[in-house]
Amino acid sequence: MKHLSLLAAGLLAAAPLAASLARADTTFVPAQSESEYLAKDHLIGAKVHGAEGTIVGDVEDLIVNDQNQVVGVVMGTGGYLGWSEKKVGVSLDSLKFEEKDGTMFVSLPDLTKATIDSAPEFQRKKPAKSLFDRAKEKVDEFSDKSKPQIDDAKQKAQEALDAAKKAAGPALEKAKEAVSGAIDSAKEAVGTTTPTAPAPPADTPPANPTLPAEPTTPTPPAP
């Protein structure tokens, strides 16, 4: 941490240029060197002390110019737990960086709390992103990162399906042949066992035939 107290301001201003010159032959940064630190670890969120020694705000963001050099910080001041907090832009030259108890100590030795309270509010060029916009960006980022894996998984699944179909092809053909043979055999068996139609019954007289009545001779009348 000792390098922080000695080189913090200089690194903030010239780190992008120095890093690009030192790593002109490579694209990736494999590790953090002894002369580098991460702003999120030691600067973003750091408490800023005023001339009286009291905390007057905290560093919330960095102001970077078109040459990728840090020229100042955005400090949140006033308010309560982030509510009704005012954003104040402070130039890098006005900040003092020291090491105290192994941590970065940031101060504005020439400014009092009253001066900071009366300072103009920092004006953003673009409005801050809403929670919805940030969530959407995260979803889009996740989709972009996961798309190659999803496409690869789809390709592997399709290849596995094609391989399964190819392996199952001979077995399926054999099963079709077996079923077709069984159907043919069943048809042949049904054709050889067709039942003979029964003969029509013989004509037989009725069991109690009705005989015709005999003619009767009429009786002559008495004289």
C-alpha positions as CSV (number, residue, x, y, z in Angstrom):
1,M,0.0,0.0,0.0
2,K,2.9,2.4,0.4
3,H,3.0,3.1,-3.3
4,L,-0.6,4.4,-3.0
5,S,0.4,7.4,-0.9
6,L,3.3,8.3,-3.2
7,L,1.9,7.7,-6.6
8,A,-1.9,7.8,-6.3
9,A,-2.5,11.1,-8.0
10,G,0.1,10.5,-10.7
11,L,-1.2,7.1,-11.4
12,L,-4.8,8.4,-11.7
13,A,-3.7,11.0,-14.3
14,A,-1.2,9.0,-16.3
15,A,-2.0,5.3,-15.7
16,P,-3.9,4.7,-19.0
17,L,-1.0,6.1,-21.0
18,A,1.7,4.4,-19.0
19,A,-0.1,1.1,-19.1
20,S,-0.6,1.3,-22.9
21,L,3.1,2.0,-23.4
22,A,4.2,-0.8,-21.0
23,R,1.9,-3.3,-22.6
24,A,2.1,-2.4,-26.2
25,D,2.9,-6.0,-27.1
26,T,-0.1,-7.6,-25.5
27,T,-3.8,-7.3,-25.1
28,F,-4.5,-8.9,-21.8
29,V,-3.5,-7.8,-18.3
30,P,-2.7,-11.1,-16.5
31,A,-2.3,-9.5,-13.0
32,Q,-2.1,-6.3,-11.0
33,S,1.4,-5.0,-10.7
34,E,3.0,-3.4,-7.6
35,S,2.5,0.1,-9.0
36,E,-1.2,-0.4,-9.8
37,Y,-4.4,-0.5,-7.9
38,L,-8.1,-0.9,-8.6
39,A,-10.2,2.2,-8.2
40,K,-13.1,0.2,-6.9
41,D,-10.9,-1.2,-4.1
42,H,-9.2,2.0,-2.9
43,L,-10.8,5.0,-4.5
44,I,-14.5,4.5,-5.4
45,G,-16.4,4.8,-2.2
46,A,-13.5,6.3,-0.3
47,K,-14.5,8.9,2.3
48,V,-13.3,12.4,1.6
49,H,-12.2,14.6,4.5
50,G,-12.4,18.4,4.5
51,A,-10.1,21.0,6.0
52,E,-11.6,20.5,9.5
53,G,-10.7,16.7,9.3
54,T,-14.4,15.7,9.2
55,I,-15.9,13.6,6.4
56,V,-17.5,15.9,3.8
57,G,-18.4,13.3,1.2
58,D,-17.4,10.1,-0.6
59,V,-16.0,9.4,-4.1
60,E,-18.7,8.0,-6.3
61,D,-17.2,8.2,-9.8
62,L,-14.2,9.3,-11.9
63,I,-14.2,12.0,-14.5
64,V,-12.2,10.8,-17.5
65,N,-11.2,12.9,-20.6
66,D,-11.1,11.9,-24.2
67,Q,-7.5,10.8,-23.8
68,N,-8.6,8.2,-21.1
69,Q,-7.0,10.3,-18.3
70,V,-8.7,10.8,-14.9
71,V,-9.1,14.6,-14.4
72,G,-11.4,14.6,-11.4
73,V,-13.9,12.8,-9.3
74,V,-17.6,13.0,-8.6
75,M,-18.2,13.3,-4.9
76,G,-21.5,12.8,-3.1
77,T,-22.1,15.2,-0.2
78,G,-24.9,16.0,2.2
79,G,-28.1,14.1,2.4
80,Y,-28.8,11.0,4.6
81,L,-27.9,7.5,3.5
82,G,-27.8,8.6,-0.1
83,W,-31.1,10.4,0.0
84,S,-31.1,14.1,-1.1
85,E,-27.4,13.8,-1.8
86,K,-25.7,16.5,-3.9
87,K,-23.1,15.5,-6.5
88,V,-20.0,17.8,-6.6
89,G,-17.3,17.5,-9.2
90,V,-13.8,18.0,-7.8
91,S,-10.6,18.3,-9.8
92,L,-7.9,15.8,-9.3
93,D,-5.3,18.5,-8.3
94,S,-7.5,19.5,-5.4
95,L,-7.5,16.1,-3.8
96,K,-4.7,14.8,-1.6
97,F,-3.9,11.1,-1.3
98,E,-2.2,9.7,1.8
99,E,-1.7,6.3,3.4
100,K,-3.1,6.0,6.9
101,D,-3.3,2.7,8.8
102,G,-2.8,0.8,5.5
103,T,-5.8,2.4,3.7
104,M,-6.2,5.2,1.2
105,F,-6.9,8.5,2.9
106,V,-8.5,11.1,0.6
107,S,-8.9,14.7,1.6
108,L,-9.6,18.2,0.4
109,P,-7.3,20.2,2.6
110,D,-8.2,23.6,1.2
111,L,-12.0,23.2,1.3
112,T,-14.4,23.4,4.3
113,K,-17.8,21.8,4.6
114,A,-19.5,25.2,4.1
115,T,-17.5,25.7,0.8
116,I,-18.5,22.3,-0.4
117,D,-22.1,22.8,0.5
118,S,-22.2,26.1,-1.5
119,A,-20.4,24.5,-4.5
120,P,-22.4,24.1,-7.8
121,E,-24.0,20.7,-8.4
122,F,-22.2,18.5,-10.9
123,Q,-24.0,18.4,-14.3
124,R,-23.9,15.1,-16.1
125,K,-23.8,15.2,-19.9
126,K,-26.3,12.3,-19.9
127,P,-28.8,11.4,-17.3
128,A,-28.0,8.6,-14.9
129,K,-29.3,5.2,-16.1
130,S,-32.4,3.9,-14.4
131,L,-32.6,0.6,-12.5
132,F,-34.6,-0.8,-15.5
133,D,-32.0,0.3,-18.0
134,R,-29.2,-1.3,-15.9
135,A,-31.2,-4.5,-15.6
136,K,-31.9,-4.6,-19.3
137,E,-28.2,-4.1,-20.0
138,K,-27.3,-7.0,-17.7
139,V,-29.9,-9.2,-19.5
140,D,-28.5,-8.3,-22.9
141,E,-24.9,-8.9,-21.6
142,F,-25.9,-12.3,-20.3
143,S,-27.6,-13.1,-23.6
144,D,-24.5,-12.1,-25.6
145,K,-22.2,-14.1,-23.4
146,S,-24.4,-17.2,-23.3
147,K,-25.4,-17.3,-27.0
148,P,-22.2,-19.1,-28.1
149,Q,-22.7,-21.8,-25.4
150,I,-26.4,-22.2,-26.3
151,D,-25.5,-22.5,-30.0
152,D,-22.8,-25.0,-29.2
153,A,-25.3,-27.0,-27.0
154,K,-27.8,-27.0,-29.9
155,Q,-25.2,-28.2,-32.3
156,K,-24.1,-31.1,-30.0
157,A,-27.7,-32.0,-29.3
158,Q,-28.5,-32.2,-33.1
159,E,-25.4,-34.3,-33.7
160,A,-26.4,-36.7,-30.9
161,L,-29.9,-36.9,-32.4
162,D,-28.6,-37.7,-35.8
163,A,-26.2,-40.3,-34.4
164,A,-29.1,-41.9,-32.5
165,K,-31.2,-42.0,-35.6
166,K,-28.4,-43.5,-37.6
167,A,-27.7,-46.2,-35.0
168,A,-31.4,-47.0,-34.7
169,G,-32.0,-47.3,-38.4
170,P,-31.0,-51.0,-38.9
171,A,-33.0,-52.1,-35.8
172,L,-36.0,-50.2,-37.0
173,E,-35.8,-51.8,-40.4
174,K,-35.6,-55.3,-38.8
175,A,-38.6,-54.5,-36.6
176,K,-40.6,-53.4,-39.7
177,E,-39.6,-56.6,-41.5
178,A,-40.6,-58.7,-38.5
179,V,-44.0,-57.0,-38.2
180,S,-44.6,-57.4,-42.0
181,G,-43.8,-61.1,-41.9
182,A,-46.1,-61.6,-38.9
183,I,-48.9,-59.9,-40.7
184,D,-48.4,-62.1,-43.9
185,S,-48.3,-65.3,-41.8
186,A,-51.5,-64.3,-40.0
187,K,-53.2,-63.7,-43.4
188,E,-52.1,-67.1,-44.7
189,A,-53.4,-68.8,-41.5
190,V,-56.7,-67.1,-41.8
191,G,-57.1,-68.2,-45.5
192,T,-56.5,-71.9,-44.9
193,T,-59.0,-72.2,-42.0
194,T,-62.1,-70.6,-43.7
195,P,-65.2,-72.4,-42.3
196,T,-67.6,-74.3,-44.8
197,A,-71.0,-72.8,-45.1
198,P,-73.7,-75.1,-43.5
199,A,-76.1,-77.1,-45.9
200,P,-79.6,-75.9,-46.1
201,P,-82.1,-78.0,-44.0
202,A,-84.3,-80.7,-45.9
203,D,-88.0,-80.1,-46.4
204,T,-90.0,-82.0,-43.8
205,P,-93.8,-82.2,-43.4
206,P,-95.4,-80.3,-40.7
207,A,-95.8,-82.2,-37.5
208,N,-99.7,-82.0,-37.3
209,P,-101.0,-81.5,-40.8
210,T,-104.6,-80.3,-41.1
211,L,-106.7,-82.7,-43.2
212,P,-109.5,-81.3,-45.4
213,A,-113.1,-82.0,-44.1
214,E,-115.1,-84.8,-45.8
215,P,-118.3,-83.8,-47.7
216,T,-121.6,-84.5,-45.9
217,T,-124.8,-85.7,-47.6
218,P,-127.8,-83.5,-46.8
219,T,-130.8,-85.2,-45.0
220,P,-134.1,-85.2,-47.0
221,P,-137.0,-83.5,-45.4
222,A,-139.8,-85.6,-43.8
223,P,-143.1,-86.2,-45.8
